[in-house]
Structure formats: C-alpha cells, structure tokens
Amino acid sequence: MARGPALLIGLMGFLPPEDDRVRATVLAVAEELTEEGLVLRYRPGETGDGLAGEEGAFVICSFWLVSALVEIGELDRGRDLCRRLLEHASELGLLAEQVDPSSGRHVGNTPQAFSHLALVNALMHIIRAEAAETDTGRFVAAHPSGVRRG
C-alpha cells in the first residue's frame, strides 16, 4: 500500500517525475490515502503504530501531494488541492501539524513550521509550473529563484 512519504520519491529526485512509477505512486496516494482531500500518513486501521487514539491527516503530506501532482503534470488538481488546504488555516493564517478530516479541527502541534515549509514549497512548484506554461520556455523552471533567460 502507498504511504504519504512515498510522495517524496519524485520530489527529491530519487526518480524523475516523468517515470510511470512516480505517477502511479502519486495517484495511488491521492486515491487511497486521502480523506476530504487531506493526506493520511497511513491507514491506522491497517497499520499498527502502537499509539492510542485517532490520528488526523498530516498537513505536510497534503502539501507534498500538491507538489507531486504538479510535478507529474496535474497542475489543475494540485492548484485546487492547495486552495482547499489553505481553507484549513486559522484566522491568523497558521497551519497545524494535522487536521481532522471530518471536522477541519486542528490537531497536533499548532502552529507547525513543517506545514508552512511544505506550503511554501508547494506554492513554488505551482508558480514554476504556471510560469513554464505561460512563458513558453523563457522561465528556468528548475531554478528556485525564478531567474529568467534572454
């Protein structure tokens, strides 16, 4: 079964995002590990983690899914998911470590720096993909600073 951190396979360059296995993994995570658009690290009922109680969906994994969707060419899906995830921010714009998929309530550490880092990274993936789509190649999509050529 696919697990949330498997989304990093393509994002960290272990395999290229164009690889069929990367695409299949990203789509499997989106299909099998999401509830209300939020990504679970794993299915607690199927995996004995030794912890009592229920676990929320992990915000970092959800933003990894945004980035992974964008990288496999699913820009619209990634953008839509990012918008839905941002609806879970607090009144101050802060994100928690986890979100209860059924209630939207923040669970775990709040605010969570890793959630915000994953948000920034997901937005960079979206911005680069949009720029590459509209700028017909003048944007250096792989460069984090967005430096333009010529």
C-alpha angles and dihedrals in degrees: 000000000000118000130205097249089055084079087077092068092087097027094057095043098250085130127004116260088240091064111111090227091057092050092047091049094049092048091046091053090048090050103037106029106041131096118184087347093304121119122234118209087228139329104279092203090057098040124052104221095168093235125122122234133018126308124221126228113278115244093205091055090047092055090045086058090053090053093044093049090052092048093053090052099264095123096151093050091047093048092049092048091049090054091050092049092051088058087069093062116112124249086272092051093254126143129214129221091250139012126208101238095211099048103021089230117152113250130186125009114005122222098023118195093202091058090054092046090052089049092054090047092049091050090051090053090051094046093049093047092048091048092049089049096050103030097055097228102317090109117082094227096186094054114090094213093059093233112182127222129223 
